[in-house]
Structure formats: structure tokens, C-alpha cells
Amino acid sequence: MPEYYWIETLGCPKNQVDSDKIAGTLVADGLIPAKSADDADVIVVNTCAFIDAARQESIDTIEDFVAGRKDGTRIVVTGCLAARSGEELAAAIPEIDYVADVGVPIALSDGPRWRSDALRTESHRLMDLPRSKPDLPWAYVKIAEGCDRACGFCAIPTFRGPQASRTIESIRREVELLDVKEVVLVAQDLASFGNDRDERGSITELVRRVAPLVERVRLLYLYPSSLTDALIETIIETGVSYFDLSLQHVSPQLVRRMRRFGNAERFLQRIDFIRSLDESAAFRSSFILGYPGETEDDHDRLLEFLEAADLDWVGFFPYSKEEGTFAAGLDGQVPRELALERLRECAELQDVITARKRRELVSTTQMCLIDAPGVARSFREAPEIDGIIRVDDRIPVGTMSKIEIVAAEGPDLIGSPIGGQPFARVSR
């Protein structure tokens, strides 16, 4: 009798890549994808543990699967929560059949319920395992695991380990096998790719080597301190002038407390430099509200920066106190209600900016990738996190099409094929 598997992925795109690799190993072991978790003989929960809310979601998801599984179905837990608290998780939820640390290939044979990442040198080999061709015309590609930075708010290095970059050739082989129109390169610290390897191979070199293989290569999560002139110019040369800059805050004293780089003035100078090379460049960033010690003056500086920077997309997050991080021991903890109030104020301002920038695209022509029936993206929109361009659902999925932007609706745009007529609005 064949066995069927189901993978439930929580968290960031890097986890999605891990799930794709896990699926590849399960298929290689003879398992078949299930149509739903109810039909699965093996359920893999790939967890997130970045902040408390993510950990709780992971635990709730595991418990839901445990409660609802059919007789004989095995529950496997992996991902960040398994890496961070695997032994405790196995003890707290004894119904879990197997807990595997990050990067450790899933093993379904009898053995210890908790497999720790005792051999860190082997823990990253999951990245180089094969994966099946995706159904979508784009795919995330993880180029490194772990992080060597020590940001005050982040616990990721404690359970993902130090940075371990793949070879450029292994990444190129994966991109070729995926056979997609767009690849989105991801890592905990993307711009530091290759710094841990002796041989030549920087992020700039990687982009140059991957770009000829696809219509688009997109980079997510760039630390501003690693955004060199050469990398900026290389990104622009690919035709995907999309800069996802991990800024987190702009007040000098607060950035220092975060153990990070930069301030509003330096960030604006970098953004202006990019726009001087390509005025059509799109920008995304993210910011933490309520970090310990954040004052009203700090908050006002962030609001002023948002107006001056004129970013296309921004994510805002309330500070989450994480055990084992530098920030957990800082004074000046900000009440959560105040952090959320500041977040709402920033989000309201940015919503207006984003909507205006989207309206400015009306009457322009954009080269778009058709992601799904009726859904397209230009270089300005990263998959799954930014707005979309709604188009005629008769345009074949996976094609690159010239689209005239005819209207804007908040973060989304309405487009019509060149030479065609605008279509009726499609409800989401």
C-alpha cells in the first residue's frame, strides 16, 4: 500500500524552501503527496519560532493535527520551533512521533523521537537536496542558512546557527531544474552570501551567474550595511530594480541599541543613490515598533523618514521580547499598547504613501509575469507579500505579458493587455 504525506508550512519563505526539500526526500522514499491532511499517513509540520505569536501558532497547529489525525497517521515536527525547543516540545506533546532539528532530513523509521542537530556541519545539507518542479512560474531559492549577526532583538542565530552558504554551482543547478520564470533568492542574511566560504563567490557574483537562467531574479532581505555599489548596479542590470532593505528603525540611538547599522540620513542617501541610477526602482522595508528605549522622539523620526523615503511597501511589527537576546535584558521596555498605537500611526501613514505610488502607475505599461489566472506581477511586486495586478484570467499562466495599468485599488492595480479592453472587476 502506498503512503501519503502532507506538509504544513508556517513562517517565512525560507521555511517554504525547506518544505520543498523535505517533500523531495519523501517522494524519493516512495511517499505520495496527499490531497489533504485528512488523507495523509505522514503529516509534517514545519514550524516557525521567530516571535511568541509564531511559536503559539506552531503549537496550536501541531495540537490540531494531533487531535484530528486518523489512526496510524504519524506526526513529524521540524523547523525553527523544533530547533529552538525540540526536546521540550517532544516531552510536552508526547503524541508527536518524531521531532527533527532544522536541516536534519526527515527519518520515518523507528528511532529516537527527538533528533538534535548534534552535527552542525551536516545540518545544512537539506539545502542541497533536490526538490520537485513547482506548480507556480516562480520559486524561492534558499542560498544560505544561519546568520553571523547579533541583532539585539533576534534569536535566529541561536537555533539556525552561523551562516553556511551554498556553492554558486549548486544554486545554479537548482535554478535550472526548477525551470521557472522568476527566482526569489532568500537567506537569513542574503547580502553576506559567500563570506563564510574560502572560494570566490559573493552575492554580486551569484546574481550575475543566475540572472541569465531566468526572466527575473529577485533578492529579499538585504542588510543596508552590505548593500554595496556593485550589488546595487548588478540588481539594476537584471531589470528587477526591487530593493528589500531590512532597516528596522532610523533613530541613531535606537539603531545602536538594536546592535545594527545606520540612521535616517544614511538610509535616505542610499535610497537617493539607487533612484539616481534608476528612478523606477521599487523599495520595501520593515520596522519594529516599541523596541526597548524607544521614545516619542524616536517615533517621530521614523514618521519623518517614512514621508521622506517614499517607500513602495513597508511592514510594521511590534517588538517581541525573546529569551536569550540582548534586548530581553534592556531597560525601557515599551508597553505593548503604546507599541501597537505607534504601529497603527506608521501603518496609516504608509498606506497613504503606498496607495499614491500605486495610483502613479496608472496609464503606464508594465511587463508582467502571470502568476495565476487573473493575477500578475511586475518587477515592483514580490510574490505573496506585495500587492498584485489583476488581469484578464484568459492570459496564460507563466507567460510574460505587456500590461497597461488602467486603475488602482489600494495596494492592487487593474491591468489590461496591450491592445485589449479593461476587464470587469474580479472580487478576491
Secondary structure, DSSP 8 states (H G I E B T S, - for coil): ---EEEEEE-SSHHHHHHHHHHHHHHHHTT-EE-SSGGG-SEEEEEE--SSHHHHHHHHHHHHHHHHH--TT-EEEEEEHHHHHHHHHHHHH-TT--EEE-TT-----SSS-SEE----GGGTTGGGGS-----SSSEEEEE-EE------TT--HHHHH-S-EE--HHHHHHHHHHH--SEEEEE-TTGGGTTTT-SSS--HHHHHHHHGGGSSEEEE--B-GGG--HHHHHHHHHTT--EEEEEEE---HHHHHHTT----HHHHHHHHHHHHHH-TT-EEEEEEEES-TT--HHHHHHHHHHHHHH--SEEEEEE----TTSGGGG-S----HHHHHHHHHHHHHHHHHHHHHHHHTTTT-EEEEEEEETTEEE-TT--TTTS--EE--TTS-TT-EEEEEEEEEETTEEEEEETTS--------
